[in-house]
Amino acid sequence: MANVLESAKSGRATCRLCKQKIDKGEVRLGIESIFKKDGNEYASFRWHHFQCAVDKRPDDLLKATRNVTLNPDQERILDDLTDKGKRTATSIIPISELEEPGRRVNVKATIKKAFKKKKMFDIEGNERIGRSLYITYEDINSKINLWDEHADIELSPSDTIVILSANTFLGSNNNIQIEAISDSTVLINPTEDELAQMESVEVFTADSWERPQGEFARFEFAKSSRAKCRVCDEKIGKGELKLVKPVWGKDEKNDRNFPSLQSFHINCGLEDEHGPDLAREAITKLTTDILTESRDNLIELYVSLPEIGAKSDLKKLLNIK
């Protein structure tokens, strides 16, 4: 079996996420679950509402075998999820997807109104030279603050503005807004060729080891200092950037497999049996936040990488000449 998208055959199943019943005939996602009993291996499904799967299990949803005809809205949602799944830290996203403050993003919009530069207070209460813009994209409106040297850029209403490594913040109206900070890049009316060069890293997903469906290798900041590196057996410090590999763990007592994670220092990960694929998968799924905040660590990783696909991907992401 594999994950399946189908019409519910009855109204008995309960969604694993919202704990509400799934009505008969409603589109549902079934995520395959393998378990052992009395020495035999069995397969079953864990059921989810379509929208719950969109919100919480999008990777599983995209990998599901489709046994149902979706309505146009559901088809559009799946198309959007597919596009998002192809993004890397160099990808430019629409302002409609800005959901959290304090994030690093690459955004594109059209300028509706541009104010003159003046002394303004930033979100930390510091007085600086800034310039505010009202922007729009596909009927979504937002605001950009350009600070310091970015406030001097020549622009006009109807221009297209692209900001690489922008910062999101919560505005006075509780909407997510954008600011170009010191290490942001601001482009006005960039050509399609220029934008294509920025989005030059293709997402890579390895098939060289078995892992729970919908999980992928990634870089993340350690939430505690409990995890040990699988290669050197040294602890990974709290807040330290680490490489994470999703795998199946084994419960010997109950003879069951369970989703698990293996942690590595970012350079030690290369010594794993799947090191090159592990590194490349995580590199092509880097977020803009980690790419920006851990640039020095990632440059050290780049230097240590052998001449494999992961090295050229990281070179492009770090914009190393």
C-alpha positions as CSV (number, residue, x, y, z in Angstrom):
1,M,0.0,0.0,0.0
2,A,0.9,3.7,-0.1
3,N,-0.7,6.9,0.9
4,V,-4.1,7.3,-0.7
5,L,-6.5,10.2,-1.5
6,E,-10.0,9.0,-1.7
7,S,-13.7,9.6,-1.0
8,A,-14.6,8.4,2.5
9,K,-16.5,5.1,2.3
10,S,-18.4,5.7,5.5
11,G,-18.6,8.3,8.3
12,R,-16.9,6.2,10.9
13,A,-13.3,7.4,10.6
14,T,-11.9,10.2,12.7
15,C,-9.3,12.7,11.5
16,R,-6.0,12.1,13.3
17,L,-5.4,15.9,13.4
18,C,-8.6,17.6,14.4
19,K,-10.2,14.5,16.1
20,Q,-13.5,15.2,14.2
21,K,-15.4,12.6,12.1
22,I,-14.9,12.5,8.4
23,D,-18.2,12.5,6.7
24,K,-19.1,9.8,4.1
25,G,-18.2,10.9,0.6
26,E,-15.8,13.6,1.9
27,V,-12.3,13.7,0.4
28,R,-9.8,12.2,2.9
29,L,-6.1,11.4,3.0
30,G,-5.0,8.0,4.2
31,I,-1.4,7.8,5.5
32,E,-0.1,4.3,5.4
33,S,0.9,2.8,8.8
34,I,2.8,-0.5,9.2
35,F,2.7,-2.5,12.4
36,K,3.6,-6.0,13.6
37,K,1.4,-8.3,15.6
38,D,2.1,-12.0,16.5
39,G,5.1,-12.0,14.3
40,N,3.1,-10.8,11.2
41,E,3.3,-7.4,9.5
42,Y,0.1,-5.5,8.8
43,A,-0.7,-2.3,7.0
44,S,-3.5,0.2,7.8
45,F,-4.4,3.8,7.2
46,R,-4.5,6.8,9.4
47,W,-7.2,9.1,8.0
48,H,-7.2,12.9,7.7
49,H,-9.6,15.6,6.4
50,F,-8.3,17.0,3.1
51,Q,-7.9,20.5,4.6
52,C,-6.2,19.2,7.7
53,A,-3.7,17.4,5.5
54,V,-3.1,20.6,3.5
55,D,-2.4,22.5,6.7
56,K,-0.3,19.8,8.6
57,R,0.8,17.0,6.3
58,P,1.3,18.6,2.8
59,D,4.2,16.3,1.8
60,D,2.1,13.2,2.6
61,L,-0.8,14.7,0.6
62,L,1.4,15.3,-2.5
63,K,2.7,11.8,-2.5
64,A,-0.7,10.1,-2.2
65,T,-2.2,7.9,-4.9
66,R,-5.3,9.7,-6.1
67,N,-8.5,7.6,-6.2
68,V,-11.0,10.5,-6.3
69,T,-11.9,13.4,-8.5
70,L,-11.2,16.7,-6.8
71,N,-13.1,19.9,-7.3
72,P,-11.4,22.9,-8.9
73,D,-10.6,24.5,-5.5
74,Q,-8.9,21.3,-4.3
75,E,-7.0,21.0,-7.5
76,R,-5.7,24.6,-7.1
77,I,-4.7,23.9,-3.6
78,L,-2.6,20.9,-4.7
79,D,-1.0,22.9,-7.5
80,D,0.0,25.6,-5.0
81,L,1.4,22.9,-2.6
82,T,3.4,21.5,-5.5
83,D,4.9,24.9,-6.3
84,K,5.8,25.4,-2.7
85,G,7.5,22.1,-2.5
86,K,9.9,23.1,-5.3
87,R,11.1,26.2,-3.5
88,T,14.6,26.7,-2.0
89,A,16.0,29.6,0.1
90,T,16.6,31.5,-3.1
91,S,12.9,31.3,-4.2
92,I,10.8,34.4,-4.2
93,I,7.4,34.1,-2.6
94,P,4.2,36.2,-2.9
95,I,3.3,38.5,-0.1
96,S,0.1,36.6,0.5
97,E,2.2,33.8,2.1
98,L,3.8,36.1,4.7
99,E,2.4,34.5,7.9
100,E,4.9,35.0,10.7
101,P,6.9,38.0,12.0
102,G,10.6,37.8,12.5
103,R,11.3,35.7,9.4
104,R,13.8,36.1,6.5
105,V,12.0,36.0,3.1
106,N,12.5,36.8,-0.5
107,V,9.4,38.7,-1.8
108,K,8.1,40.3,-5.0
109,A,5.4,42.9,-5.3
110,T,4.2,46.0,-7.3
111,I,4.6,49.4,-5.7
112,K,1.3,51.3,-5.2
113,K,2.5,54.3,-3.4
114,A,6.0,55.5,-2.4
115,F,6.5,58.1,0.3
116,K,9.5,60.4,0.6
117,K,12.4,59.3,2.9
118,K,12.4,60.8,6.3
119,K,13.4,60.1,9.9
120,M,11.4,57.2,11.2
121,F,11.4,54.8,14.2
122,D,12.2,51.2,13.4
123,I,10.6,48.2,15.3
124,E,13.3,48.5,18.0
125,G,12.5,52.1,18.6
126,N,15.7,53.5,17.0
127,E,15.4,56.7,14.9
128,R,16.7,56.2,11.4
129,I,16.4,57.4,7.8
130,G,13.6,55.3,6.2
131,R,11.1,55.3,3.4
132,S,7.7,53.5,3.4
133,L,6.0,51.9,0.4
134,Y,2.6,50.5,-0.1
135,I,2.7,47.4,-2.2
136,T,0.3,44.9,-3.8
137,Y,0.5,41.5,-5.4
138,E,-2.5,39.5,-6.7
139,D,-5.0,41.8,-4.8
140,I,-3.0,41.4,-1.5
141,N,-1.8,44.6,0.0
142,S,1.1,45.2,2.4
143,K,3.8,47.7,3.4
144,I,7.5,47.8,3.0
145,N,10.0,50.0,5.0
146,L,13.3,50.7,3.3
147,W,16.0,51.7,5.7
148,D,19.3,53.6,5.4
149,E,20.9,53.2,2.0
150,H,17.9,51.4,0.6
151,A,15.8,54.5,1.2
152,D,17.8,56.2,-1.6
153,I,16.9,53.7,-4.3
154,E,15.1,55.3,-7.3
155,L,11.6,53.9,-7.7
156,S,8.1,54.9,-8.8
157,P,4.6,53.7,-8.4
158,S,3.8,50.7,-10.7
159,D,7.5,49.5,-10.5
160,T,8.1,45.9,-9.5
161,I,10.2,45.6,-6.4
162,V,12.0,42.4,-5.3
163,I,13.7,42.2,-1.9
164,L,16.0,39.3,-1.1
165,S,16.6,38.5,2.5
166,A,13.9,40.8,3.7
167,N,12.6,40.8,7.3
168,T,9.0,40.4,8.3
169,F,7.4,42.2,11.2
170,L,4.0,42.8,12.8
171,G,2.6,46.1,11.8
172,S,0.3,48.4,13.9
173,N,-2.7,46.8,12.2
174,N,-1.6,43.3,13.1
175,N,-0.7,42.5,9.5
176,I,2.6,41.1,8.4
177,Q,4.8,43.8,6.9
178,I,8.3,43.8,5.3
179,E,11.5,45.7,5.9
180,A,14.7,45.8,3.9
181,I,17.5,45.5,6.5
182,S,21.3,46.1,6.1
183,D,22.1,42.8,4.3
184,S,18.9,42.8,2.2
185,T,19.2,43.2,-1.6
186,V,16.6,45.5,-3.2
187,L,15.9,45.2,-7.0
188,I,13.6,47.4,-9.0
189,N,12.1,46.0,-12.2
190,P,14.5,43.0,-12.4
191,T,14.4,41.1,-15.7
192,E,13.1,37.5,-15.9
193,D,16.6,36.4,-16.6
194,E,17.9,38.0,-13.4
195,L,15.1,36.4,-11.4
196,A,15.7,33.0,-13.0
197,Q,19.4,33.1,-12.0
198,M,18.4,33.7,-8.4
199,E,16.2,30.6,-8.4
200,S,18.8,28.2,-9.7
201,V,18.9,25.5,-7.1
202,E,16.5,22.5,-7.6
203,V,15.1,20.8,-4.6
204,F,16.7,17.3,-4.2
205,T,15.1,14.4,-2.3
206,A,17.3,11.3,-1.7
207,D,16.0,7.8,-2.2
208,S,19.1,6.1,-0.8
209,W,17.6,5.3,2.6
210,E,14.1,4.5,4.0
211,R,12.4,7.2,6.0
212,P,8.8,8.1,7.2
213,Q,6.8,9.5,4.3
214,G,6.8,13.3,4.1
215,E,10.0,13.7,6.1
216,F,13.3,15.1,4.7
217,A,16.8,15.8,5.8
218,R,17.2,19.4,7.0
219,F,19.4,21.9,9.0
220,E,17.9,23.2,12.2
221,F,18.9,24.8,15.4
222,A,19.2,22.4,18.3
223,K,16.4,23.1,20.8
224,S,18.4,21.5,23.7
225,S,21.8,19.9,24.3
226,R,20.5,16.4,24.8
227,A,21.1,15.1,21.3
228,K,24.5,13.4,20.5
229,C,26.1,13.4,17.0
230,R,25.7,10.0,15.4
231,V,29.2,10.1,14.1
232,C,31.5,11.7,16.8
233,D,29.2,10.8,19.7
234,E,29.7,14.3,21.1
235,K,26.8,16.4,22.4
236,I,25.3,19.0,20.1
237,G,24.9,22.3,22.0
238,K,21.6,24.1,22.4
239,G,21.2,26.6,19.6
240,E,23.9,25.0,17.5
241,L,23.1,24.3,13.8
242,K,22.8,20.6,13.2
243,L,21.9,18.3,10.4
244,V,18.9,16.0,10.9
245,K,18.2,12.7,9.1
246,P,14.7,11.2,9.3
247,V,14.8,7.4,9.7
248,W,12.7,4.5,11.0
249,G,13.5,3.6,14.6
250,K,13.0,0.1,16.1
251,D,11.2,-0.7,19.3
252,E,12.7,-4.1,20.0
253,K,10.4,-4.7,23.0
254,N,7.2,-4.4,21.0
255,D,8.7,-5.3,17.6
256,R,7.5,-2.1,16.0
257,N,9.0,0.6,13.9
258,F,8.5,4.3,14.7
259,P,9.5,7.6,13.1
260,S,12.8,8.9,14.4
261,L,15.5,11.4,13.8
262,Q,19.3,11.1,13.8
263,S,21.3,14.3,14.6
264,F,24.8,15.3,13.3
265,H,27.2,18.1,13.6
266,I,26.9,19.7,10.1
267,N,30.3,18.5,9.0
268,C,30.0,15.1,10.6
269,G,27.0,14.3,8.5
270,L,29.2,13.8,5.5
271,E,30.6,10.7,7.3
272,D,27.2,9.0,7.5
273,E,26.7,6.1,5.1
274,H,24.4,8.3,3.0
275,G,26.5,11.5,3.6
276,P,26.5,13.1,0.1
277,D,22.7,12.5,-0.4
278,L,22.0,13.6,3.2
279,A,23.9,16.8,2.8
280,R,22.4,17.7,-0.7
281,E,18.9,17.1,0.4
282,A,19.3,19.3,3.5
283,I,21.1,22.0,1.5
284,T,18.4,22.3,-1.2
285,K,15.8,22.6,1.5
286,L,17.6,25.4,3.4
287,T,15.4,28.2,4.7
288,T,16.3,31.8,4.2
289,D,16.5,32.2,8.0
290,I,19.2,29.6,8.4
291,L,21.0,30.6,5.3
292,T,21.3,34.2,6.6
293,E,21.8,33.5,10.3
294,S,24.3,30.6,9.9
295,R,26.2,31.9,6.8
296,D,29.6,31.5,8.5
297,N,28.9,27.9,9.5
298,L,27.6,27.1,6.0
299,I,30.7,28.6,4.4
300,E,32.8,26.3,6.6
301,L,30.7,23.4,5.4
302,Y,31.1,24.5,1.8
303,V,34.9,24.5,2.2
304,S,34.9,20.9,3.7
305,L,32.5,19.5,1.1
306,P,34.1,17.2,-1.6
307,E,33.2,17.9,-5.3
308,I,29.7,16.6,-5.2
309,G,26.3,18.1,-6.2
310,A,25.8,19.4,-2.7
311,K,28.8,21.7,-3.1
312,S,27.6,23.4,-6.2
313,D,24.1,23.8,-4.7
314,L,25.6,25.4,-1.6
315,K,27.8,27.7,-3.6
316,K,24.8,29.1,-5.5
317,L,22.8,29.5,-2.3
318,L,25.7,31.3,-0.6
319,N,26.4,33.4,-3.7
320,I,30.1,32.4,-3.5
321,K,32.0,33.7,-6.6
